[in-house]
């Protein structure tokens, strides 16, 4: 998603060579997902309050879904957007919606689109590609994550703080997971077994780990300022090897810091060969690794350390914060 170019850029998943660029009448091209039959792609246009419907090969624009002017309960007034931080400061004149994450619902019948100005999620019919209804979830609705067992959809409300849990079939809210003391859950992902939901705390310099069975926050992992997402890989950490975590930290996705140094305390959740795999929900095709882990030899033991005295011992790697 080339936001500054107002375009979707397609690259070869193996060589990263440029394949094509599709310019779009869109300010703030953002998140996207495919229909179940992989015929079209729906992408959010956050600064203009629209959704771009593009063919799956990204060669032409099929349709524009305009979300502006639709009355929604609990929405933030566009007049207040200039006084708020983040993408709301770039809202185009006449726009009243800021669509963010786009995810196909587990049953494939509709798209769920978070909106951080309307403060909830839009439901878009996947067959007609038209607006169906709106579900309020909380201020600053931002990320959408279907559960691994396809029974629920998790929505992070970045400004309000809690995470909304929707029934995957009815899309009605069934639970609200609060963060003790408040927080700013942004983007993230589920662990491979679906028992943990990792979300970056955009304004709190942490990553939250939720237990999806109880809705409780089990860990707060300190990171540098402005974390905006999490990712994980099949083996080790992406973008190079990182120090091993302290024993009290869980294994899970890697926090990604926007506009600054990457800071990690933790490792990606292991992914067994037999683990279930959900179709990729980004423009890149599934089954491709965008980057490979770079192995690094362990540091030599310091003179006088335990490992220096015992040549058979495994050298320890510090458990501090890794720097990118």
N, C-alpha and C positions, 0 to 999 in steps of 0.2 A: 504494500500500500504506500505509494509515493505521494504523501500528503502535499508537499510543497510543489510537486509537479501537477497536482490535480489529476492523477492518473493511477492506473493499476499497471505495474511493471511485471512482466512474466520472464522468469529466468529458468534455464535448464537446471534441474535439481541435482545433476551430477557435476557439471562443469561451472555452473553459475553464469554461463554466457547469456547475454541478453537475447531473448526470443522475440518479444514484441512489447510495445507500450500502447495502452489504450487510454487516451485522454478522455476525461469525463467532466460534465458540467457540475462539479462537486467541490465545495470547499471543505476540506477536512475528511478526505476518504480515510476510513478507519478500520473497523472490524468486518469480518465476512464469514459466511458459511454457505455450503451447497445444499440444494434440495436432495432428497433421498435417492432420486434417480440420476443425480449428477448431471442434470441438464442445464441448470442455471445457478448463478452465484448471486447472493444478496449481500450487499455491502452498505454499511452505514456512512452517511455524509453528515458529520456532526455539526459543522458550522452553518448548514443550511436547513437542517431539520428534515432531511429526506433519506430515502433508501434507494440505492442504485441496483437495478436488476440487470445482470450481465450474463451472456451465454457462458457456458462452462469453459470454453476455450479462450475466453476473454478476447473476443474479436470485435464485439459490438454491444452497444447499449440496447437492452430489450425494453425496459420500462423504468419509470421513476415513480416511487411511492412517496407522496407528499404527506408528512405528518403534521404540518403546521396548520393551525386553525382548529384542530380537534380539541374540544374542551375535555380536560381531564381533572379529576378531583385532586386537590392538594398540590397542584403544579406551582412552581416558582414563576413569578412574573418575569417576562423577558426584559422589562425595564430595569430589573435588579441585576441583570447578567453582567453589566459593566462593572459592578461593585464587587463581583466575586472573582475568586482565583480560578486558574485553569482555563479550559477551552471556552468557558462561558464568556470570557472577555473578547473572544473573536467571533461571537455570534453575528451572523449577517442580519441586516435590516429586514424586518418582517418575519423572521424565523421565531418560532415559539417552542421548538423542541431541539434537544441535543442527543440524538441516538448514539449509543456507544456499542457495547458488545452485542453480537448477533449470533444466535445459536439455534439450530434446528432442534425442535422438541424430540424426545426419545421416540415418540410414535410416528414422527415424520410428517404429521399433518399440519404443523404450523411452525413459524419462526418466533422465537422469543427475543425481543430487542430491548435492552436496558436503555433508559433515558434519564440523564442526570439533571435535566431541567423540569421534565414532567414528573419526575420522582416516582418512577415505576417502570413497568415493562409493557411494550406494545406486543400484541399478538397479531401476526400476519399470516393469513391463510396461505399455505404452501402450494395449493393448487391454483388459486386465482391470483395470488400475489397481491392481495388487497388487504387493507386494514380490517381486522375483525373486532377487536376489543382492546381495552386498556386495563391493567391491573396495578393499582397503587402498591408499592412495597416500602418506600422510604426515601428520604431526601438523598439526592446524589446517586441514584441507582446506576451501577457501572458494569459489573461483571456478571456473566450468566454461565452456570456450570451444571450440566446434567449429571446425575449420580451414575456410578458405574453399573448399578443394577437397574437403571432406567425407571426407578420409582419416584424420583424427586428431581427438582431443579433448584439449585441454590443461586440466590441473587445477592451480590454484595452491595450494600448501601453506603457509599463512601462518606457522605456527609452526616447521615443519621447515626451510623455506627454499627447497627446490627446486621445480621445476614438473614434474609427471608428464605424460607423453605416452601416451595410450591409443589403440589401434587403433580406429577408428570402427566397425568391423563386429563385432569380437569383444570390444571394450572391455577387452582385456588390455593391461597396461602394456608399452610397447616402448622407452621411454627415460626418463631422468631428467635434467633440465637444472638444473645447480647454479649458484648465484650465488656467485662468488668472494668469500670472506670472510663468507658468510652473508647473509641478508636476510629480508624479511617480505612476500613477494608477496601482494597482496590481490585487488582487483578491477581490471578494465581492459577492453581490447578489442583486436581485430586491426585492422591497417591494411587499407585497402580491397583491396589486392592480396594480402593474406595473408602477406606476407613478414616482417612485424614483429608481435610481440605486446607490447603496452604494459601494464604492471601497476604499480599504485601500491605503494610500499613503506611499509606502514602504520606501522611503528615505526622507520623509518630516514629519513624525510623526503626520500625520493627517488621517482622513477618509473623503473622498469627497462624497457629496450627489448631484447627478445630477437629474434635472427634465427631465424625458424622453420625455415630451411634447415639451420642448423648447431647450433642450440640454445645459441649463445653470447650472453652479455650484451654488447651493442655500445655501450650508453650508460646512464649513471646521471644523471638530470636532477634537480638539487636543487629542492625545493619546501618550503613551510611544513610544520609538524608535522601528522601525522595524515591524510595523503592516503588516501582510501578508494575512489576510482574514477577512470575516465577516460572522456571522451566526445569526439566530434568532429562536425562539421557539414558541410553540402554546400559552403558557401563561408565563408571566414574563420573567426573564432572565435565561439562562442556567448557570450552575455552581454557583448557589446561588443568593440571592436577591441583587440587586444593588440600590444605591440611586436614587431617582427620578430626572429627568433631569430639568434643568432650563427651563422656559417657552418658550424661544426662540429657543430651540433645537428640531428637528423633532424626531418622533418615527421611528425606523428602526432597521436593523440588528446590532449585537454586534461586534465591532472590535476585532480581535484576534491578539495578539502580539506574534511574533515568538521569542523564546529564551529569554524571559524576562517576566516581570510582565504584567498581563492583565490590561488594562486601558480602562474604559468605561465612556462616558458621553452620555447617551441616553438609550432608552428602545427599545425592539423589536417592530416592527410594529404589531398591533393587527391583528389576523387572524380570521375573522368570519367563522362560520360553513358553510355558503353557498359559501365561496370563492372558485374559481376554483383551482384545484390542478394539477400540472404537474408531470409526473412520475419522480421519483428520478433519479438523474444522477450520483450516486456514486455506489460503489460496494454493499453497504448496501441496503436491500430491502426497498421499500417505506412503509410508515405507521408505522414506528417504531421510537421511541424517543431514541436517544443514551444516553441521560442523562435527569434527571428530575430537575425542579427548586426546590431549597431548601428554604422553607419559613423561614423568620427570624422575630422575634418579633420586633416592633419598639422600638427605644431607649426611655428610660424614659425622660421626660422633665427636663431640667435643672432648678434648683431653681431660682425663679424670672423671668422665661420666661413667654410668653403669654399663653402657653398651661398649665403651672403650675397654673396660675391664673384662667383659665377656664377649669374645668375638662371635659367638653363636647367637647372641641376642639380636632381635630385630631393631634397627635404628628407629628411634622415636621421631615423629614429625610434630612440631609444635601445634597446639590446638588453638592458636590465636586466629585472628581475622585474616583471611586471605585477601590479597590485593590484586586487582586486575591490571 
